[in-house]
Amino acid sequence: MDAANYLYLSALLFTIGAVGVVVRRNAIVVFMCVELMLNAANLAFVTFSRINGDLNGQVVAFFTMVVAACEVVVGLAIIVTIYRSRRSASVDDASLLKR
Amino acid sequence: MEFSSPVLNYTLLSPMLILLGGAIIGVLVEAFMSKALRPITQLSVTIGSLILALVQVWRIRNDQSLTAAMGSVVIDGPAVLMQASILIISLISILLIADAQQFTALAASLPGSEEERHALQSGNQVTEVYPLTLFAVAGMMLFPVSSDLITLFVALEVLSLPLYLMAGLSRRRRLASQEAALKYFLLGAFSSAFFLFGAAFLYGYSSSISFSGIRSAVVGGSGNDVFLLIGISFLSVGLLFKVGAVPFHAWSPDVYQGAPTPVTAFMAAATKIAAFGAMLRIYYTVFANAQWSWSPMLIIIAIITMVFGSLVAIAQRDVKRMLAYSSIAHAGFLLTGIIALNKAGLEASLFYLFAYGITTVGAFAVVTLVRDSAGEVTDLNRWKGLGKRSPWVAIAFATFLLSFAGIPLTSGFIGKFSIFSAAYESGATSVVIAGVLSSAVAAFFYIRVIVLMFFTDPVEDGTSVEIPSSLTSITVIFSMIVTIALGVFPAPILDFISNLATFIR
């Protein structure tokens, strides 16, 4: 199969993630959409690795997974703290900081 | 299959290794040391590692190497200058962070809960902010010296993740502080995804993750240009987000306002140096030959950033938000240094970053001092007549504001003058005109605050100026001296920068 199709898939996943971040209101869902975008980038890295016949892209994918895991730790810590103090994880409810 | 062990030049990497080591010691201190000894131990470990790292940076100032870590880290003159600026700014901001009054006693407790009250009364202050700061500083030191895409991405996350947490540690107005952390985190993660996607396409374009490989692909021009353009634009989105350029600025006023002020000071000054450092390296070396692809886009972004930042700052009633919008405008001025793409532009940017960083920390240090019984007073209306009540603090703040405005005899003037003249030299006249005009607009609101402080009668509403602790006074006095010294005798430091400021490729 043509490797370019994986690039289209990656672009599609990235777009779905980006749209999700913009339109969804629950912080957890927004965060999952960000993870989807990171994985779309991973797919692009691996595909390019295959196209270019170079292993570095696959190494990047591993690093990205580790970094994404760290991001989950920090992100969920922040979201859970917000949820405990507000009883809501909606990004619209958090609006104390307005001009 | 044979594996060869990597060759690392530990001397050149030592500033970053010292900081990471210090941070890990800080985590252990937090876990095992008795509560009474913790704050002073953490502060000494943090300051000690920052000073050691600064000494190391000074010792390697004339070294140049592309292979400090198997081609992943490049050490050269600009790298040393950026690392030294980041360290000096972290040193003076850590003196502000040492003020435990600003930080929540127990970040995990619910705001207003019994648990929180208990932690406050028993004096069991957690001090995790110190190791977090050190991790962030280590990431910032690595970010502008990375020379491949993996290192760049990892450094970006190492500098960002601790900052997301630090934004949520405020003692007063905890809900707002947590909200700032959430916003910073979600938007920061969003922009890192763009950054990574751009990196993937640069890899696809050049089939190399190292900057030198991408650079030779750009110079050769044989790859698929669509990949290059997608790569440049998505990577730029990630970087422009970190520096807070319009239209990627939405997080910065909220985070600046919600985060504890010492953290805001650190973040505003040091993150800008790290992010602009990486941008300078990437645009000056990797993308230099594709200048016609990115320069028009950056010119437009620089102009709207300067104009938007300056205009919106006028309408602000909160001093931290005003400084946030002013930092957006300054991001626009700094972008002109990247657009200039010549040696003068690089020197001017390095000088500007250092001068602006010091002034920013000083300004936020003053903000921590103006308080009432409920904590800091950031409403500008309540700063009326500050000059009559506590002239020294008001004079310090006025100096920083004049430097932001770029009035002669302050460091801001030299910075703005050199960065605009470098951009003019390279032919980017439109940016220079927009820059000078928006500087004039910006001067209006800085001077309005000075008038408010000195020529308005004080209102009796319980606002008072805290007697600064000795650590905070050191920060304010040091920032003031540097701001004025760089404005009056800039020649030695300009010469020093000019001798070192050449990227090696």
Interface residues (C-beta under 8 A of the other chain):
Chain A: L7 S10 F14 G17 A18 V21 A27 V30 F31 V34 M37 L38 A40 A41 N42 A44 F45 T47 F48 S49 I51 N52 G53 D54 N56 G57 V59 V60 F63 T64 V67 C70 E71 V74 G75 A77 I78 I79 T81 I82 R84 S85 R86 V91 A94 S95 L96 L97 R99
Chain B: A107 A108 L110 P111 L149 I150 F153 V154 E157 L161 Y164 L165 G168 R173 R174 L175 A176 Q178 E179 A180 A181 L182 K183 F185 L186 A189 F190 S192 A193 F194 L196 F197 A199 A200 F201 Y203 G204 S207 S208 I209 P253 D254 Q257 G258 A315 Q316 R317 D318 R321
